[in-house]
Amino acid sequence: MFSPLENTVELVRQATDIVDVISRYVHLQKRGRNYVGLCPFHSEKTPSFNVNREKGLYYCFGCGAGGNVFTFLTQYEHISFGEALRQLAQQAGIQLSDYSSPKQNEVDSIFQTNETAARFYQSILFSEEGGYALNYLRRERHLSEETIKKFVIGYAPDRWDALTNYLKSRGIPLDIAQSAGLLVKKNDGSAFFDRFRARIMFPIISTSGRVIAFGGRTIRTDEKAKYINSPETAAYTKGKTLFGLYHTKDSIVEKDAAILVEGYADLIALYQSGVKNIVASSGTALTSDQIYLISRYTKNVYLVYDADTAGQEASIRGAELLLEHGMNVFIVQLPSGEDPDSYVLSKGAESFMNLVRNGTDIVEFKANLLLTHKDGRVDEAKVIHSIVDTLSRIDDPIKVSLYSKKLAERFGIREEAIYQELKRRKPRKEHYTPQKELSPSLNLSAAEKDLVSLLVNIDQSLYEIIATHVGSLQIQNPMTREIISQIIRARNEGRSPSSIVDELPSEEMRRVFAELAFAAPQRSRIWWEEIRPGSETPDYLKWISQLLISFELEQLEAEIRILSARISEAERKNLTVGDYDEQYKRLLERKALLIQTYRDKELLEKYFESIRIK
């Protein structure tokens, strides 16, 4: 009997096409019964990410990520199960009551509290108290009311308790607001006060549209910290977030290019001017996680940082990191003293895009920068070595070849000299690309893997035959027992395989299940072909008997190993091994008989009859 929540989850699951959902994030191509694409959870060049519409499951054979449509959204968007359920229910037109879970309550509460705070800050901005801040945005930043509202820009008033009192009036627990980074508790613990005061507030919105944090810019001349950001919370990790991506990701996909800027104001000014395939690193040094996030939408990045020395150095660091991750990188050079915000306001979007279209690669940019020396003295060899160091970070041999040719032509040196220097340098160990993970199911025996895979994949008539005999199998592995128990429960209740993911208690179990749901049985592939759904003459007896024999053989082999160790220990101590020898002989005879039976159809039928009688 399903609970109301279970009924709702199942209704949403049935109304959702997992291929349609994942196709919004991953380019999938049909291959047999599955759809395949490049995994969104690790870097790869050959597709190993599989999605099956009928099962409602996905699995990556490269990194082991797997699950159903709910787990995909929670892992990809970094949202809670409740939020994933709400999104899918809304898309399917299904009314959904509030969902809560002990694990997700904190994250969901932070989302809700942040969104309440964002509405409060914007209401203040458009009130008399926010008049000065609104004039600043309109007159100095030249932002329209439409843009201000689109990015939910607000104002935190110059009071210690403005937000604190507002949240109290809305019945929101202040400890949740503290967890969200909005409030700070006094040292003596007696009260809370607002973290953000007298600041323009920029909500940081996740790719799923939830407010996860804030950036606050001061409008006071006596404030030392120009910007302060929310601290990291259960809902927000600074180095894994890109500002503006929620609004710009569709344009990035459409243009197949991302223009990467540093600050909130840069992005918003460009967006208002009509340049929309942009994203901002929020004033932090570019991270591997941020690059990975960009790579979901495009492999082409145009770096547009400030034209000062710090901006140029940040451009080189960012470009090198992007190249390490297999991205195509172009560096856009702004006129001296300009930043993207000021340039687009004074020159316009078309002039800005001309600069973007004339972006330079890392060889040209780094050479121009390093060859420009204040006193005119330049050590060309040092410049070349620095550029070769950058090239050594690139895995793609074609890119390395093209850059090497350009470097050789620029400095009039032989390409061979560059290749020799590249070979001399040791490969870097700190490469971000995850190594292929070990199979999650390594702790299961071959027979256990086969049983899980078959129970998921076989048609109902075959399932009913084998399910009656599962109880007779001596399954020692508790993980296998739990997975099989949930499969049987789901099939008996008429639920899809994807529902099993939500019932398994650990991430490891969910990965094992997803892997085996996609895997063909490793043992006896010939008889699997004979009894697969759609076969004209499935050999039920042979199949079930061989599976049962597989389990007994594995148990026998374990007993033989233990007994062999005991015999060796007894012989080492000059003890009698008579009883051990007799037991060892019986086990070997039983093993030989089972192996013979496994290969003989008549013996298999007799074996099956003996099992059925038991």
Beta strands, then each sheet from edge to edge (+ up, - down):
strand 1: 29-31
strand 2: 34-37
strand 3: 49-52
strand 4: 57-60
strand 5: 66-67
strand 6: 154-156
strand 7: 183-185
strand 8: 192-194
strand 9: 199-205
strand 10: 211-218
strand 11: 227-229
strand 12: 258-261
strand 13: 278-280
strand 14: 300-303
strand 15: 328-331
sheet 1: 1+ 2- 3+ 4- 5+
sheet 2: 6+ 9- 10+ 11-
sheet 3: 7+ 8-
sheet 4: 13+ 12+ 14+ 15+
end
